[in-house]
Amino acid sequence: MVEAKYSQVDKRQKEISDMKFSMEVINTIANGTNKFINCEFHNISKVVSQGTLTFRNCKFFYSNNSKSYFQGSDSHILFEDCNFNKGGRLYFEKFSDIEFYNCSASTKLIFKAVKSVKLFKCGDEKNGSISNLQFDDTRLDCLYSDCSILDRINILKSFNGKFIVNGGDIGNIEFNRILEKAEIKLSAHNLFEQDLYVFSLVIKDSFFAGKLDLKYLNIEVLEMPNLSPVENRNVLFHNIKVYSRLNLSNSFLDGFTLNDVNLENAELRLGGSFIRNTIFSNIKWPIGYVVNEELPENPSPKEKINYYSRLKEVYQQLKHKSFIDNNRLDGLKFYRNEMDAYFQKIKLDKTESRWSRFLLRVDKLVSNFGQSYMRPLLILLIFHLLISFVIWYLQSGSFLEIMSSSFNEGIWDYVYRLNPIHRPLDDWSKTINGIDAVSRFINGFFIYHFIKAIRRYSKVG
């Protein structure tokens, strides 16, 4: 490889190969086609081109905190099998089209006034990743990537073009504002392997009018809070798994369709959102069908009341939506959580009477708001056994005689009095009849909760 100054190279050459350039400005032929093959560039401050520019099997080296510029004039630039070593920032300005094939870049790539950026087969475990892509203006019409490893994509301004990612291991993707013509598509390259992993996708601005299509991907964090009402919004989540957090809080989710979404291990935030027109299909909800809501550290009583009020409203909407969709199983789970949030709220604000709060507390403890049949059954059997021992003691006068009595006779007496409408026996004293009357009422109470729980799935439609 020959070290040279570009200013000394014959500019009439269409192809320059096996050369090393350092510490200079490279100003290529205007409106021409220039190719650099197997070259090295060390701390080049600027590359200026008004024509088509190609770099093949080239290496770029930059010192820390340095800045380097590629400047075009609505021209095309192509990088094939190139490597941008760590250090500094690399700016691309005024290009109509930039393409990267099988490249790696550990330096930050910043794009201004660039219409199209495409990355093909870039980044891998052997050669390294594409580290950081940043877009600083609104001219971007198309961003395409099928990179194996891409650490970060940050679109700082409004986006109104096409954003397509097929497969790969992607770090953080961040948008500011999504306009009405924007189309964002993230999907696996191989649908059978579901080989697209995204650590986080964040949409900051409340105005979101474009299309978002997430298919066959695994994602840690998906943040889309505070979305305002926008017509013709089209958002589809299909066959995705969220591992850590899905945040759609304080949003109007009209136009959202969630199909085959796995949230089992994720934190779901929907507080303050309107979801009556959202389509849910084949959702694996978080364990316990729990929706999370942000609560400040050391919250005041007012903040706690607001917290539980928002949770209750979310669960109420999810319950209502489930019943409308004839999904009674999910609806009952959300009903349970709705009642629990309501109970926690009225404990704090005292808006209901003591009697109403007492009844809700009993309903929660006895049957988990009608969702547990084991609780009332076990409480009934244990309570009735204790009452039976009291009655047997009053009848016999000693525990020793109770223990020596016939087991079958004891079982018959236990089961007989378990029925709330049994007839009292002639040899019962007034005290035993009084205890039995109280037992009938309490047994009937637990039997009611048991029957209510086992019939919770019986309603159809």
Residue pairs with C-beta under 8 A, 6 or more apart in sequence:
1 18
1 19
1 20
1 38
1 39
1 40
2 18
2 19
2 20
3 19
3 20
3 21
3 22
4 19
4 20
4 21
5 21
5 24
6 21
6 24
6 26
6 27
7 24
9 16
9 19
11 28
11 29
12 29
14 32
14 33
14 34
14 35
15 35
15 37
16 34
16 35
16 36
16 37
16 39
17 36
17 37
17 38
17 39
18 37
18 38
18 39
19 36
19 39
19 40
20 39
20 40
20 41
20 42
21 39
21 40
21 41
21 42
21 44
22 41
22 42
22 43
22 44
23 42
23 43
23 44
23 45
24 44
24 45
25 44
25 45
25 46
25 47
25 48
26 41
26 44
26 46
26 47
26 48
27 48
28 34
28 47
28 48
28 49
28 50
28 51
28 53
29 51
30 50
30 51
31 50
31 51
32 51
32 52
33 51
33 52
33 53
33 54
34 49
34 51
34 52
34 53
34 54
35 54
35 55
35 56
36 54
36 55
36 56
36 58
37 56
37 57
37 58
38 56
38 57
38 58
39 55
39 58
39 59
40 58
40 59
40 60
40 61
41 58
41 59
41 60
41 61
42 61
43 61
43 62
43 63
43 66
43 68
44 60
44 68
45 67
45 68
45 69
46 68
46 69
46 70
46 71
47 53
47 68
47 69
47 70
47 71
48 71
48 72
49 70
49 71
49 72
49 73
49 75
49 77
50 72
50 73
50 75
51 75
52 75
52 76
52 77
52 78
53 72
53 75
53 76
53 77
53 78
54 77
54 78
54 80
55 77
55 78
55 79
55 80
55 82
56 80
56 81
56 82
57 80
57 81
57 82
58 79
58 82
58 83
59 82
59 83
59 85
60 68
60 82
60 83
60 84
60 85
60 90
60 107
61 85
61 87
62 68
62 84
62 85
62 86
62 87
62 88
62 90
62 107
63 87
63 88
64 87
64 88
65 87
65 88
66 87
66 88
66 89
67 88
67 89
67 91
68 88
68 89
68 90
68 91
69 90
69 91
69 92
69 93
70 77
70 90
70 91
70 92
70 93
70 95
71 93
71 94
72 92
72 93
72 94
72 95
72 96
73 94
74 94
74 95
74 96
74 115
75 94
75 95
75 96
76 95
76 96
76 97
76 98
76 99
77 92
77 95
77 97
77 98
77 99
78 98
78 99
78 101
79 98
79 99
79 100
79 101
79 103
80 101
80 102
80 103
81 101
81 102
81 103
82 100
82 103
83 103
83 104
83 105
83 127
83 128
84 90
84 103
84 104
84 105
84 106
84 107
84 109
85 106
85 107
86 106
86 107
86 131
87 107
88 107
88 108
89 107
89 108
89 110
90 105
90 107
90 108
90 109
90 110
91 110
91 111
91 112
92 98
92 109
92 110
92 111
92 112
92 114
93 111
93 112
93 113
93 114
94 112
94 113
94 114
95 113
95 114
95 115
96 114
96 115
96 116
97 115
97 116
97 118
98 111
98 114
98 116
98 117
98 118
99 117
99 118
99 119
99 120
100 117
100 118
100 119
100 120
100 122
100 130
101 120
101 121
101 122
102 120
102 121
102 122
103 119
103 122
103 123
103 130
104 122
104 123
104 124
104 127
104 128
104 129
104 130
105 122
105 128
105 129
105 130
105 131
106 128
106 129
106 131
107 131
107 132
108 131
108 132
108 134
109 130
109 131
109 132
109 133
109 134
110 134
110 135
110 136
111 117
111 133
111 134
111 135
111 136
111 140
112 136
112 137
113 137
113 139
114 135
114 139
114 140
115 139
115 140
115 141
115 142
116 140
116 141
116 142
116 143
117 133
117 135
117 140
117 142
117 143
117 144
118 142
118 143
118 144
118 145
119 130
119 144
119 145
119 146
119 147
119 150
120 144
120 146
121 146
121 147
121 148
122 130
122 145
122 147
122 148
122 150
123 129
123 130
123 147
123 148
123 149
123 150
123 168
124 148
124 149
125 148
125 149
128 149
129 147
129 148
129 149
129 150
129 151
130 147
130 149
130 150
130 151
131 151
131 152
132 151
132 152
132 154
133 150
133 152
133 153
133 154
134 154
134 156
135 143
135 154
135 155
135 156
135 157
135 159
136 156
136 157
137 157
138 157
138 158
138 159
138 160
140 155
140 159
140 161
141 160
141 161
141 162
142 161
142 162
142 163
142 164
143 153
143 155
143 161
143 162
143 163
143 164
144 162
144 164
144 165
145 153
145 164
145 165
145 166
145 168
145 170
146 165
146 166
146 167
146 168
146 189
147 168
147 170
148 167
148 168
148 169
149 168
149 169
150 168
150 169
150 170
150 171
151 171
151 172
152 171
152 172
152 173
152 174
153 170
153 172
153 173
153 174
154 172
154 174
155 163
155 174
155 175
155 176
156 176
157 176
157 177
158 176
158 177
158 178
158 179
158 205
159 175
159 176
159 177
159 178
159 179
159 182
159 184
159 210
160 179
160 180
160 181
160 182
160 210
161 181
161 182
161 183
162 182
162 183
162 185
163 182
163 183
163 184
163 185
164 185
164 186
165 173
165 185
165 186
165 187
165 196
165 198
166 187
166 188
166 189
166 196
167 187
167 188
167 189
167 190
167 195
167 196
168 189
168 195
168 196
168 197
169 197
170 196
170 197
170 198
170 199
171 198
171 199
171 200
172 199
172 200
172 202
173 186
173 198
173 200
173 201
173 202
174 200
174 201
174 202
174 204
175 184
175 202
175 203
175 204
175 205
176 204
176 205
177 204
177 205
177 207
177 208
178 184
178 203
178 205
178 207
178 208
178 209
178 210
178 212
179 207
179 209
179 210
180 209
180 210
180 230
180 232
181 210
182 209
182 210
182 211
183 210
183 211
183 213
184 210
184 211
184 212
184 213
185 213
185 215
186 196
186 198
186 201
186 213
186 214
186 215
186 217
187 196
187 213
187 214
187 215
187 216
187 217
188 194
188 195
188 196
188 215
188 216
188 217
189 195
189 196
191 216
194 216
194 217
194 218
194 239
196 216
196 217
196 218
197 217
197 218
197 219
198 217
198 218
198 219
198 220
199 219
199 220
199 221
200 219
200 220
200 221
200 222
200 223
201 214
201 219
201 221
201 222
201 223
202 221
202 223
202 224
203 223
203 224
206 226
206 227
206 228
207 228
207 230
208 224
208 227
208 228
208 230
208 233
209 230
209 231
209 232
209 233
210 233
211 233
211 234
211 235
212 234
212 235
212 236
213 235
213 236
213 238
214 222
214 236
214 237
214 238
214 240
215 236
215 238
215 239
215 240
216 238
216 239
216 240
217 240
217 241
218 240
218 241
218 243
219 240
219 241
219 242
219 243
220 242
220 243
220 244
220 245
221 242
221 244
221 245
221 247
222 242
222 245
222 246
222 247
223 245
223 247
224 247
224 248
224 251
225 247
225 248
225 249
225 250
225 251
225 269
226 249
226 250
226 251
227 248
227 250
227 251
227 252
227 253
228 251
228 252
229 252
229 254
230 252
230 255
232 255
233 254
233 255
233 256
234 255
235 253
235 255
235 256
235 257
236 257
236 259
237 256
237 257
237 258
237 259
237 261
238 257
238 259
238 260
238 261
239 259
239 260
239 261
240 260
240 261
240 262
241 261
241 262
242 261
242 262
242 263
242 266
243 265
243 266
244 265
244 266
244 267
245 266
245 267
245 268
245 269
246 263
246 266
246 267
246 268
246 269
247 269
248 256
248 269
248 270
248 273
249 269
249 270
249 271
249 272
249 273
249 293
249 294
250 271
250 272
250 273
251 272
251 273
251 274
252 273
252 274
253 273
253 274
253 275
253 277
253 278
254 274
254 277
254 278
255 277
256 275
256 278
256 279
257 278
257 279
257 281
258 278
258 279
258 280
258 281
258 283
259 279
259 281
259 282
260 281
260 282
260 283
261 282
261 283
261 284
262 284
263 283
263 284
263 285
263 286
264 284
264 285
264 286
264 287
265 286
265 287
266 286
267 286
267 292
268 285
268 286
268 290
268 291
268 292
269 291
269 292
269 293
269 294
270 291
270 314
270 318
271 291
271 293
271 294
271 310
271 311
271 313
271 314
272 310
272 313
273 314
274 317
275 314
275 317
275 318
275 321
276 317
276 320
276 321
278 321
280 321
280 322
280 325
280 327
283 330
285 330
285 333
288 333
288 337
289 330
289 333
289 334
289 336
289 337
290 337
291 311
291 314
291 315
291 318
291 337
293 307
293 310
293 311
293 314
295 303
295 304
295 307
296 303
299 307
301 348
304 348
305 345
305 348
305 349
308 341
308 342
308 344
308 345
308 348
309 341
309 345
311 337
311 341
312 338
312 341
312 342
312 345
315 334
315 335
315 337
315 338
315 341
316 334
316 338
318 330
318 331
318 334
319 331
319 334
319 335
319 338
320 331
322 328
322 330
322 331
322 334
323 331
326 461
328 457
328 459
328 460
329 457
332 370
332 371
332 456
332 457
333 371
335 369
335 370
336 368
336 369
336 370
336 371
339 360
339 363
339 364
339 369
340 364
340 369
342 360
343 357
343 360
343 361
343 364
345 351
346 352
346 356
346 357
346 360
347 357
352 360
363 369
363 370
363 449
365 375
366 375
366 376
366 379
366 446
366 449
367 373
367 375
367 376
367 449
367 450
367 452
367 453
368 375
370 449
370 452
370 453
370 456
371 453
371 456
372 453
373 450
373 453
373 454
375 449
376 446
376 447
376 449
376 450
376 453
377 446
377 450
379 446
380 418
380 443
380 446
380 447
380 450
383 442
383 443
383 446
384 414
384 417
384 418
384 439
384 443
385 414
387 417
387 435
387 439
388 410
388 413
388 414
388 417
389 402
390 435
391 417
391 432
391 435
391 436
392 402
392 405
392 410
392 413
393 399
393 402
394 429
394 431
394 432
394 435
395 427
395 432
396 402
396 405
402 410
416 422
417 436
417 439
418 443
420 440
420 441
420 443
420 444
420 447
421 440
422 440
424 433
424 436
428 436
